[in-house]
Amino acid sequence: MAFDLSSIFWIVFALMVLQPLMVSRWLTFKRAQAIRAMEKAHGTRVITMIHRQERKSFFGLSVSRHIDLEDAQTIIAAIKETPPDVPIDLVLHTPGGLVLAAMQIARAVEAHPAKVTVYVPVYAMSGGTLIALAADEIVMGEFSVLGPIDPQIAGLPAASIVKARDSKPRESTFDLTLVLADVSEKALAQVKRGAVELLTPRLDQASAEALAEKLAGGHWTHDYALTATEAKELGLPVRVGMPQEVLDLMKLYPQPIQQSAVEFLPIDVPAKRRV
């Protein structure tokens, strides 16, 4: 069978179009296997919310993900269909997202009668931390981080907007700043109230309010890395020690946006000598 240049071009083009789809299907299959193995090992229902930039389309275009209402709808459905006596392991890897969606997920986590454990293999910032507050236990790696839950208004920290308004006379403040400050005060109050709601089953009212103020009050920058040690000191139910099966699961969520600048060779473990 003879192939001309045109035929070769279309074959190569078809392979380029289908390759991302085939890789995606293979990864989906491997993830299902890993999740099933984790469920058998832990005796739990495993739910994941892992936000990475991943090749989704036929042409390999990448999509950046954050916590949105679609995530909330899917996770709430998964939690509701889980039997009340079955513990849940929720694996979180997210930069955050919509407060509304994160709060909906957190309330569903809190409402589940059996134990809910949140695993944070790398990071669960902002809305991810808000969800973690509802868990019975937060498992973090040695270098995993949580983050502040202070709301952002028009890309700016709500607490800083209020501070800017209060730092100058009202008559010399732009109307837009006044409007943003008003919205910011409401957003701060709402997030703190939501955090207290999630914390009070485990903490007393005063401790919950103090922790909510610390996390949502703008005491740090929004990207502040809250380590496991600091989270423990704040009173969160943190345990350090990430299971290997969770780390292996994370490998099945590649991030091919750019080639990593980090390279290393695997370690060859020498075989034991036979006596």
C-alpha positions, 0 to 999 in steps of 0.5 A, spaced: 500 500 500 503 506 497 502 512 501 503 519 498 505 525 502 498 528 503 496 521 506 502 521 511 500 528 513 493 526 515 495 520 519 500 524 523 494 530 524 489 524 526 494 522 531 496 529 534 488 530 535 487 523 538 493 523 542 490 527 548 484 524 548 487 517 549 492 519 554 486 522 558 482 516 557 488 512 560 489 517 566 482 516 568 482 509 568 488 509 572 485 514 577 479 509 578 484 504 579 488 508 585 481 511 588 478 504 588 485 501 592 485 507 597 478 505 598 479 498 600 485 500 604 482 505 608 475 502 608 472 509 606 469 513 600 474 517 597 472 523 593 477 528 590 478 535 588 484 536 584 485 542 581 491 542 576 492 545 569 491 539 564 490 537 557 482 537 556 481 538 549 482 534 542 487 539 541 491 539 548 488 546 550 489 547 557 484 549 562 485 552 569 481 550 575 478 553 581 473 551 586 466 553 582 459 551 583 460 545 578 465 542 583 460 544 589 454 540 586 458 534 584 461 533 591 455 534 594 452 529 590 457 524 592 457 526 599 449 525 599 449 518 596 455 515 601 451 511 606 451 515 613 456 510 617 461 510 611 467 515 613 469 519 607 476 521 605 476 527 601 483 529 597 484 536 596 489 540 592 486 547 590 488 554 590 481 556 592 475 559 588 468 561 589 466 562 597 459 560 595 461 554 592 467 552 598 461 554 603 456 549 600 462 543 600 464 545 607 457 544 609 456 538 606 462 535 609 460 537 616 453 534 615 456 527 614 455 523 620 461 519 619 468 521 620 470 525 614 478 526 613 481 531 608 488 530 605 492 535 603 498 532 599 501 539 597 496 545 598 489 547 599 489 555 599 483 560 601 476 556 599 480 549 600 482 551 607 475 553 608 472 546 606 478 543 611 475 547 617 469 542 616 473 536 617 474 531 623 481 531 621 486 534 616 492 530 614 498 534 611 504 532 609 511 535 612 511 540 607 503 541 605 500 548 606 493 551 608 492 558 607 488 564 609 480 565 608 480 572 607 475 574 602 478 578 596 474 584 592 476 586 585 482 582 586 484 586 592 484 584 600 477 586 603 481 587 610 486 592 606 480 596 602 477 597 609 483 599 612 485 604 606 478 607 607 479 608 614 486 611 614 483 618 611 478 623 612 471 620 609 470 627 604 477 625 601 475 618 599 473 616 592 466 614 592 468 607 589 473 606 595 467 607 599 463 602 595 468 597 595 469 598 603 462 597 604 462 590 600 468 588 603 466 589 610 460 585 608 464 580 605 469 579 611 463 578 616 460 573 612 466 569 611 468 569 619 460 567 620 461 561 616 468 559 619 465 560 626 459 555 623 464 550 621 468 550 627 463 550 633 461 543 633 469 542 635 471 548 638 467 553 643 464 559 641 470 564 643 475 559 640 471 559 634 471 566 633 478 568 635 480 562 630 475 565 624 478 572 626 485 570 625 484 566 618 479 571 615 481 578 618 487 580 613 493 578 618 497 575 613 497 576 605 492 571 601 498 567 599 501 566 606 503 558 607 500 556 613 504 550 615 502 544 619 505 546 625 502 553 625 495 550 623 496 545 629 498 551 634 491 555 631 487 549 634 486 545 627 485 537 628 492 536 624 495 530 623 502 530 619 503 524 615 501 523 608 499 516 606 503 513 600 497 512 596 495 519 596 502 521 593 501 516 588 494 518 586 497 525 585 502 523 580 496 521 575 494 528 575 499 531 571 501 538 569 503 539 562 503 547 561 510 547 561 516 543 562 519 543 569 526 546 570 527 540 576 530 534 573 533 528 577 534 521 576 531 515 580 535 512 586 537 505 584 536 501 591 541 495 591 539 488 592 540 485 598 546 480 598 544 473 599 548 469 604 
